[in-house]
């Protein structure tokens, strides 16, 4: 798995070579414009939810001391930050789906000569529906796993490990969403899930860099989705040969 993670991370280096190629710049621009709109939406959502988390965090602490409010604020800040990144990440995966699917198809065509019979305009709605299905599934699983890990993080020493595991979970599901832009042309929904389970390292490596880039204010919205899509398409095109 370590080898797959490293290979997936290094695929971003190859992806950079596509930035200056003719016809690729527009995908970065579209991604950024969508990202800015979604950033504003996610920001206001978190601004509304954070006070609720803070009150809840204080209420579940069994000790009635003055510092419980500080613990509650600290816990709610971490939880809100993770929630903000998760919400923004999934909004980006869903609303850029038709664009990133077209980008992935263009990359695969440049690599292998693969020609799809899909029409970009015709497939906007199907791409959005599939993206909603995949990402809603992943969001529920990610939130459940992250919640459990955060609770375990309250245990001394265990918290050191749980932080790393939260990052791995975030990366895995981000990579899953990115990889589906490529996988949708080759697999059914069920076969896609099976393929992803067999290529965990590829997803974690791709998602790790994606989450890092996406966390960069404004700039991340422009570069993270296209670079991640190009990188995972490069890796997916190589992996499918083994899968077959």
Order of alpha helices (4+ residues) and beta strands (2+ residues): alpha-alpha-alpha-alpha-alpha-alpha-alpha-alpha-alpha
